[in-house]
Amino acid sequence: MFFIPTKDGKEYRLEGRLIGHKNAINCLTISSNGSLLASGGSDGMRIWDLKRRLQLPSPRQNMGLQNPVDPVTCACWITRQEATRETLCYGTGLGFIGIWQQQGEGIEDFDTKVSRRIGTGKEIMCITYDHAGDDTRIATGTRDKRVQVWSFDFKGPLIPIFSIELNIFGMYDGEVHALRGTDGVIIATNNAGPLIGHASVDNAQTLFLIDNVMNGFSLHRLDDAVCIRSYNTNPVKTFPKQVVFGEKTDMVVGGSDAGVIYVFDKNEGTLKQVLKHADKARVQTVTTYDGTYHSIIVGATSQNDAEPVISIWSRQRDNLETARPLGKALKNFVRGIVQLAIAMALLAYVSHVCVTMNTSISFESLGNIWRNLARPREPMNDDIRAWVEQYIEHRGEISNENKIRTGRGKTGTSPNTEMEHGESQAVILLGI
């Protein structure tokens, strides 16, 4: 990541703010490699380069997605693990779904792949995806209590798989439904409580978090919706707030109606830190990202009568996690220095011997031997024997060439006699 490590890695530190939206920000999502942030709100969809903290140009859109009264309500990156190009999917208040895909080498090159209205045109309240083999499926939930699932191959249009009407993560009844992915048949229904303002499932798909609207957040088992732990924030007003997992599901991160973001320890239930975003503005929009060395929290202003700002915090990982790559790199560096010193000593010795005996040196054969010596594993007897034979053969050829070229060969001396002399000399050199 682009963030500079802080001296104290125990707490999150404010790294910067992004300003560009004109109205409330409804959704945030960070790309799989942590380089891009997408934010959607009442004034449309935006993509930010997190390294430079700059807003990137948006691709051309149809008139429906350019409607100034149609807010972006939800978004997610649907990039495959092995893909090098990022793909962004989002939904709007008038039921439009848009998909932007990165083109070319530059991160600024995005093209509109999909732009269409789905269902009855009701607000798309949530959107997510899943990869199953070569098939990528996108699921949407709309205000008319309808769940729709689509197939997307990153090249063509959306292909509908099924559509079903129900209350999933219902705000007013607390019901949680499990659907079969092929046809939408309800497999199970459980109740997580009286109200659900927002829900988030962990990567292992065994737990989920909800904003219970009444007193804060709560953690539930996914198979039966039983509450495991609660995280009290004492909200003043009953606004729905996003709540997500952080630091590889070790933390619970959620918004508030008081301008702050709460960070809880998931297992202990204790409040670890309160991040101040603004004095009074609602922070209903949050997201997290786990990089190699840092964990990131991003929050945004969610009301029109306050300055629409995006805040970014980071925390350095524990020293044990960051020391391993450094230790491995240092070990490899020291090994390389030792190997180089051995090679230089060997080369100097061979050069000295060759000068003393008034013969030539083959750097090509020494190079072949060094390439074998540079292998990470320890050399075996068979390896040493092969290197000796290789060097003997090459020295023999050089001796014959020198004999013919200089005319210093003895009368009646066969090539085999010269080879035998070269063999004993090579064995002595490699055995030092």
C-alpha positions in Angstrom: 0.0 0.0 0.0 0.9 3.6 -0.4 0.6 4.5 3.3 3.8 5.3 5.3 4.1 3.2 8.5 3.4 5.1 11.7 5.6 4.8 14.8 2.7 3.5 16.9 1.0 0.7 15.0 -1.5 0.0 17.7 -4.0 2.6 16.7 -5.5 3.9 13.4 -4.1 7.2 12.2 -5.8 9.6 9.8 -3.9 9.5 6.5 -5.9 12.0 4.5 -9.2 13.2 3.2 -10.7 13.1 -0.3 -12.9 16.0 -1.4 -14.9 16.0 -4.7 -18.4 15.0 -4.0 -21.1 17.7 -3.9 -23.7 15.7 -1.9 -24.2 12.8 0.4 -22.0 9.7 -0.2 -23.9 6.4 0.0 -21.3 3.7 -0.8 -17.6 3.0 -0.7 -15.6 0.1 -2.0 -11.8 -0.6 -2.4 -10.4 -2.6 -5.3 -8.8 -6.0 -4.8 -5.2 -4.6 -5.0 -6.0 -1.6 -2.8 -5.1 1.0 -5.4 -8.5 2.3 -6.3 -11.4 3.6 -4.2 -14.9 3.8 -5.7 -17.5 6.2 -4.1 -21.1 6.7 -5.0 -23.6 9.2 -3.9 -26.3 11.7 -4.9 -24.0 13.2 -7.5 -23.0 10.0 -9.2 -20.1 7.5 -9.2 -16.4 8.4 -8.8 -13.1 6.5 -8.8 -10.1 7.6 -6.9 -6.4 6.8 -7.2 -5.5 6.1 -3.6 -1.7 6.4 -4.2 -2.0 10.0 -5.6 -5.3 10.7 -3.8 -6.8 12.0 -7.0 -10.1 11.5 -8.7 -9.9 9.7 -12.0 -11.9 10.5 -15.1 -15.3 8.7 -15.4 -16.2 6.8 -18.6 -19.1 7.9 -20.8 -22.5 6.8 -19.7 -26.0 6.7 -21.1 -28.6 9.4 -20.3 -30.2 7.2 -17.6 -27.0 6.9 -15.5 -26.3 10.6 -16.0 -29.6 11.6 -14.4 -28.7 14.2 -11.7 -31.6 13.1 -9.5 -30.6 9.4 -9.6 -28.2 8.7 -6.8 -25.7 5.8 -6.7 -26.8 3.6 -3.8 -24.4 0.6 -3.8 -21.2 -0.6 -5.4 -18.7 -3.5 -5.4 -15.5 -4.5 -7.3 -16.1 -7.9 -9.0 -12.5 -8.4 -10.3 -11.3 -12.0 -10.4 -8.3 -13.2 -8.4 -6.1 -13.8 -11.4 -7.3 -10.7 -13.4 -5.0 -7.7 -13.9 -7.9 -5.3 -14.8 -10.4 -4.0 -12.2 -14.1 -4.2 -12.8 -16.6 -2.0 -10.9 -20.4 -2.8 -10.6 -22.9 -0.4 -9.0 -26.6 0.3 -8.7 -28.8 3.5 -8.6 -31.9 4.8 -7.0 -33.9 4.4 -10.3 -33.0 0.8 -10.8 -30.0 1.2 -13.2 -27.0 -1.1 -13.0 -23.7 0.0 -14.4 -20.4 -2.0 -14.9 -17.1 -0.2 -15.6 -14.1 -2.2 -16.7 -10.5 -1.1 -16.8 -8.9 -1.0 -20.3 -5.3 -0.8 -21.4 -2.3 -0.4 -19.1 -3.3 2.9 -17.3 -5.5 2.8 -14.2 -7.3 5.8 -15.6 -8.7 3.9 -18.6 -12.2 2.7 -17.8 -14.9 1.7 -20.2 -18.7 1.2 -19.7 -19.5 -2.5 -20.2 -23.1 -2.6 -19.0 -25.6 0.2 -18.5 -29.2 -0.9 -18.2 -32.3 -0.7 -16.0 -33.4 -3.9 -14.3 -36.7 -5.2 -13.0 -39.4 -2.7 -12.4 -37.0 0.2 -12.0 -37.1 0.3 -8.2 -34.0 1.4 -6.2 -31.2 -1.1 -6.1 -30.5 -1.2 -2.3 -27.6 -3.8 -2.3 -25.4 -5.5 -4.7 -22.8 -8.4 -4.4 -21.1 -11.1 -6.5 -19.6 -14.5 -6.3 -17.1 -16.5 -8.6 -17.9 -20.2 -9.2 -15.3 -21.6 -11.6 -15.5 -19.6 -14.8 -18.9 -18.3 -13.9 -19.3 -14.9 -12.2 -22.7 -14.1 -10.7 -24.0 -10.7 -9.6 -26.9 -10.5 -7.1 -29.1 -7.4 -6.6 -31.7 -6.6 -4.0 -34.3 -3.9 -4.9 -36.8 -1.9 -2.9 -39.7 -3.9 -4.2 -38.5 -6.8 -2.2 -37.0 -8.6 -5.2 -33.7 -10.5 -5.4 -32.3 -11.0 -8.9 -29.2 -13.0 -9.9 -27.3 -12.4 -13.1 -24.4 -14.2 -14.9 -21.6 -12.0 -16.2 -18.6 -13.1 -18.3 -16.8 -9.7 -18.3 -17.3 -9.4 -22.1 -21.0 -9.3 -22.9 -24.3 -8.3 -21.3 -25.9 -9.5 -18.1 -27.7 -12.9 -18.4 -30.6 -13.3 -15.9 -30.6 -16.5 -13.9 -33.5 -16.0 -11.6 -35.7 -13.4 -9.8 -37.6 -13.9 -6.6 -39.7 -11.7 -4.4 -39.0 -11.9 -0.6 -37.7 -10.0 2.3 -33.9 -10.7 2.6 -32.2 -9.1 5.6 -35.5 -7.3 6.0 -35.2 -4.0 7.9 -38.5 -4.2 9.7 -38.9 -8.0 10.4 -35.3 -9.1 11.0 -35.7 -12.2 8.8 -32.6 -13.7 7.1 -33.2 -16.0 4.1 -30.8 -18.5 2.5 -31.5 -19.0 -1.2 -30.3 -21.7 -3.6 -28.0 -20.1 -6.1 -29.3 -21.9 -9.2 -33.1 -21.1 -9.0 -33.6 -18.9 -5.9 -35.5 -21.5 -3.9 -35.6 -20.6 -0.2 -33.5 -23.1 1.7 -33.8 -21.7 5.2 -35.3 -18.7 7.1 -34.1 -17.4 10.4 -34.8 -14.3 12.6 -31.9 -12.1 13.7 -33.8 -9.6 15.7 -36.5 -6.8 15.4 -34.6 -4.6 12.9 -31.7 -4.8 10.4 -30.3 -1.6 9.1 -27.3 -3.2 7.3 -25.7 -6.6 7.1 -22.2 -8.0 6.2 -21.0 -11.6 5.8 -17.5 -12.7 6.7 -15.2 -14.3 4.1 -15.6 -17.8 5.6 -19.4 -17.4 5.3 -20.0 -18.6 8.8 -20.8 -15.3 10.6 -22.6 -12.0 9.7 -22.8 -8.6 11.3 -25.9 -6.4 11.4 -26.7 -2.8 12.4 -29.6 -3.5 14.7 -30.6 0.2 14.5 -31.6 0.2 18.2 -28.4 0.1 20.3 -25.5 -0.6 17.9 -24.2 -3.7 16.1 -24.5 -7.5 16.7 -22.7 -10.6 15.5 -24.7 -13.7 14.4 -24.1 -17.2 13.2 -25.0 -17.5 9.5 -26.6 -21.0 9.8 -29.2 -20.2 12.4 -28.9 -16.3 12.9 -28.3 -16.8 16.7 -26.7 -13.7 18.2 -23.2 -14.3 19.5 -22.2 -10.9 20.7 -23.4 -7.2 20.8 -21.5 -4.0 20.3 -23.3 -1.1 22.0 -22.8 2.4 20.5 -25.8 4.2 22.1 -27.1 5.8 19.0 -29.1 9.0 19.4 -31.3 8.5 16.3 -32.3 5.3 14.5 -30.5 5.8 11.2 -29.3 2.7 9.4 -25.5 2.5 9.4 -23.1 0.3 7.5 -21.1 -2.2 9.6 -18.3 -4.4 8.2 -15.5 -6.8 9.3 -11.9 -5.4 9.5 -8.4 -6.8 9.9 -9.3 -10.2 8.4 -12.6 -10.4 10.5 -10.8 -9.7 13.8 -12.5 -6.2 14.1 -16.0 -4.8 13.8 -16.2 -1.4 12.1 -19.4 0.6 11.9 -20.7 4.1 11.4 -22.7 6.4 13.6 -25.0 9.5 13.7 -22.4 11.5 15.6 -19.6 12.0 13.1 -17.5 9.1 14.3 -16.6 5.5 13.3 -16.5 2.8 16.0 -13.8 0.0 16.0 -14.6 -3.0 18.2 -12.7 -6.2 18.9 -14.9 -8.9 17.4 -14.1 -11.6 19.9 -13.9 -9.6 23.1 -16.6 -7.1 22.3 -14.6 -4.2 23.7 -14.4 -0.8 22.0 -10.8 -0.4 20.7 -10.9 3.0 19.1 -13.3 5.9 18.0 -12.3 7.6 14.7 -13.5 11.2 14.3 -14.7 12.0 10.8 -16.7 15.2 11.5 -18.2 17.1 14.3 -21.9 16.2 13.8 -22.4 14.7 10.4 -23.8 11.2 10.0 -21.3 8.6 9.0 -23.5 5.8 7.5 -21.0 4.7 4.9 -17.8 2.7 5.8 -15.6 0.1 4.2 -12.3 -1.6 5.1 -9.3 -3.1 3.3 -6.5 -5.4 4.5 -3.1 -4.9 2.7 0.2 -6.7 3.2 1.4 -4.4 5.9 -1.6 -2.2 6.8 -5.3 -2.3 7.5 -7.4 0.5 6.1 -10.7 2.1 7.2 -12.6 4.5 5.0 -15.6 6.5 6.1 -17.8 9.1 4.3 -20.4 11.8 5.1 -23.9 10.6 4.5 -26.1 13.7 4.6 -26.6 16.6 2.2 -26.4 19.4 4.8 -22.7 18.7 5.7 -19.5 18.8 3.8 -19.2 15.5 1.8 -15.8 14.3 2.7 -14.1 10.9 2.6 -11.7 10.1 5.4 -9.0 7.4 5.3 -7.3 5.8 8.3 -4.5 3.2 8.4 -2.9 1.0 11.0 0.4 -0.9 10.7 0.2 -4.6 11.2 1.9 -6.4 14.2 5.7 -6.6 14.0 5.6 -10.4 13.8 3.6 -10.2 10.5 5.8 -7.6 8.9 9.1 -9.0 10.1 8.8 -12.3 8.2 9.2 -10.9 4.7 12.0 -8.6 5.8 13.8 -11.5 7.5 13.5 -13.7 4.5 14.8 -11.0 2.2 17.8 -10.3 4.5 18.6 -14.0 4.6 18.6 -14.2 0.8 20.7 -11.0 0.6 23.4 -12.4 3.0 23.4 -15.7 1.1 24.0 -13.8 -2.2 26.9 -11.9 -0.7 28.5 -15.1 0.6 28.1 -16.8 -2.8 29.6 -13.8 -4.5 32.6 -13.7 -2.2 33.2 -17.4 -2.8 33.0 -16.9 -6.6 35.4 -14.0 -6.5 37.9 -16.0 -4.4 37.6 -19.0 -6.7 38.1 -16.8 -9.8 41.2 -15.1 -8.3 42.7 -18.4 -7.4 42.1 -20.0 -10.8 43.5 -16.9 -12.5 46.6 -17.1 -10.3 47.2 -20.7 -11.1 46.6 -20.2 -14.8 49.1 -17.3 -14.9 51.7 -19.4 -13.0 51.3 -22.3 -15.4 51.2 -20.1 -18.5 47.8 -21.4 -19.7 44.5 -19.8 -20.5 41.3 -19.7 -18.4 37.8 -20.4 -19.6 35.3 -18.0 -18.1 32.5 -19.8 -19.8 33.2 -23.1 -17.9 33.5 -21.2 -14.7 30.2 -19.4 -15.4 28.5 -22.8 -15.8 29.9 -24.0 -12.5 28.9 -20.8 -10.7 25.3 -21.1 -12.0 25.2 -24.6 -10.5 26.7 -23.4 -7.2 24.2 -20.5 -7.0 21.3 -23.0 -6.7 19.5 -22.6 -3.3 19.9 -26.3 -2.3 23.1 -27.8 -1.0 25.3 -29.5 -3.7 25.4 -33.3 -3.7 28.2 -35.6 -4.7 26.6 -36.2 -8.0 26.5 -32.5 -8.6 30.2 -32.0 -7.8 31.1 -35.0 -10.0 29.1 -33.5 -13.0 30.8 -30.1 -12.5 34.2 -31.7 -12.5 33.5 -33.7 -15.6 32.1 -30.6 -17.4 35.2 -28.6 -16.5 37.6 -31.4 -17.5 36.0 -31.8 -20.9 36.2 -28.0 -21.5 39.8 -27.7 -20.3 40.8 -30.6 -22.5 39.4 -28.8 -25.6 41.2 -25.6 -24.6 44.5 -27.4 -24.2 44.2 -29.0 -27.6 43.4 -25.6 -29.2 46.4 -24.0 -27.5 48.6 -26.8 -28.6 47.6 -26.5 -32.3 47.6 -22.7 -32.2 51.1 -22.2 -30.5 52.8 -25.3 -32.0 54.3 -26.1 -28.6 53.0 -29.7 -28.4 55.6 -32.4 -27.9 56.3 -34.8 -30.8 54.5 -38.1 -30.3 52.3 -36.8 -27.5 48.7 -37.8 -28.0 45.7 -35.7 -27.1 44.8 -38.2 -24.5 48.0 -37.5 -22.7 47.2 -33.7 -22.6 43.6 -34.6 -21.3 45.0 -36.6 -18.4 47.2 -33.7 -17.4 44.2 -31.4 -17.6 42.1 -33.7 -15.5 44.4 -33.8 -12.6 44.8 -30.1 -12.7 41.0 -29.5 -12.7 40.3 -31.9 -9.9 42.9 -30.1 -7.7 41.2 -26.7 -8.4 37.7 -27.8 -7.6 38.8 -29.6 -4.5 40.2 -26.5 -2.9 
